[in-house]
């Protein structure tokens, strides 16, 4: 069963990622971040966000390597 803290709001996630809410809204509009709209509000599952961050870090590291 999911804990109450497992779902983040825009405000929660912007604080968690240490970015402004306007930047987060831009990323949401681009479809880059895993999210779900509930009514008029965006919600984010913390586990999905953590996975998205890890995947992004892996991509950045692999780009810098020469074959």
Helices and strands as residue ranges (DSSP letters): G 4-6, E 7-8, H 10-17, H 21-30, E 36-38, E 41-45, H 46-63
